[in-house]
Amino acid sequence: MQHIDAGTRTELEAAAFRQLLDHLDANKDVQNIDLMILADFCRNCLSKWLVAAASERGIELDYETAREYVYGMPYSEWKELYQAPATPEQLEALDARQQRKKDTHA
């Protein structure tokens, strides 16, 4: 993408991000813990990244507002409607993932 000017690249990246949010919204059965186990990020991470990006630009964006944007509704509502309790297997897999990260960065 080196041949694309910075403004167009930003537009493409923004479009891809919006598509990612649409994809996650269409696949609410994919739990955050599953995303964390497989990819080491989740919807909450995206929200935190938005807050950080805004802060870097001197823009105030609170975490709950960012989460509402990412989830397409207030997080508490999404959690009630779509978040399943984590299974023991999921918790074990997440713990193993976190341990691998610690071991890698030690």
Secondary structure, 3 states (H helix, E strand, C coil): CCCCCHHHHHHHHHHHHHHHHHHHHHCCCCCHHHHHHHHCCCHHHHHHHHHHHHHHCCCCCCHHHHHHHHHCCCHHHHHHHHCCCCCHHHHHHHHHHHHHHHHHHC
